[in-house]
Amino acid sequence: MTSTGGSIVFVTVLLYLAIAAYSAGDVENPSPSDSKQRQANAAELDLGLQGRKWCMPKEDTSDKILQENIEFVCNNGIDCKPIQPGGPCYYPKNAWSHAQYAMNAYYSAKGRNSVDCDFNQTGFLSDSDLSM
Ligand SMILES: *[C@@H]1O[C@H](CO)[C@@H](O)[C@H](O)[C@H]1NC(C)=O
């Protein structure tokens, strides 16, 4: 086997393991840090396999609606610790950036279907992550 063939097999196995680990997280009750790591792994996989799209709040969305979207996400199975006090995405501390994190986390966790970025028509899919 050539070394290129070996690398491809290695990467394929890694992807398989990462996907298996991520799927397992849905049925168990993972610790917050495990589930956060799995979400990060899944997000990286998605970038490689499916092009780059981010779910973002529309520009004219009020803070009140942004807050409702955050609550909706955090009440629907998404780990919101990263945007809570002490979390790595707590700063900048404003509804916009917290909603940006939450809405994209929800969209990504639900399988990156555009319907999961609707948020009562306050979300849209962007080709770039404007927070970076
Ligand atoms: C959309 O609006 C409905 C009715 O007001 C509300 O119950 C629901 O939580 C909203 N969804 C989101 C994602 O904010």
The ligand as a Tripos MOL2 file, in Angstrom:
@<TRIPOS>MOLECULE
LIG
   14    14     1     0     0
SMALL
NO_CHARGES

@<TRIPOS>ATOM
      1 C1        -41.3080   31.0710   17.4060 C.3       1 LIG1
      2 O1        -42.5230   31.6350   17.8150 O.3       1 LIG1
      3 C2        -43.3360   30.7740   18.6020 C.3       1 LIG1
      4 C3        -44.6530   31.5090   18.8540 C.3       1 LIG1
      5 O2        -44.4140   32.8150   19.3180 O.3       1 LIG1
      6 C4        -42.5840   30.4360   19.8850 C.3       1 LIG1
      7 O3        -43.3580   29.5870   20.6830 O.3       1 LIG1
      8 C5        -41.2850   29.7430   19.5340 C.3       1 LIG1
      9 O4        -40.5370   29.4660   20.6930 O.3       1 LIG1
     10 C6        -40.4760   30.6310   18.6050 C.3       1 LIG1
     11 N1        -39.3120   29.9070   18.1570 N.am      1 LIG1
     12 C7        -38.0950   30.3640   18.3490 C.2       1 LIG1
     13 C8        -36.9920   29.5510   17.7400 C.3       1 LIG1
     14 O5        -37.8320   31.3840   18.9450 O.2       1 LIG1
@<TRIPOS>BOND
     1     1     2 1
     2     1    10 1
     3     2     3 1
     4     3     4 1
     5     3     6 1
     6     4     5 1
     7     6     7 1
     8     6     8 1
     9     8     9 1
    10     8    10 1
    11    10    11 1
    12    11    12 1
    13    12    13 1
    14    12    14 2
@<TRIPOS>SUBSTRUCTURE
     1 LIG1         1 GROUP 0 **** ****
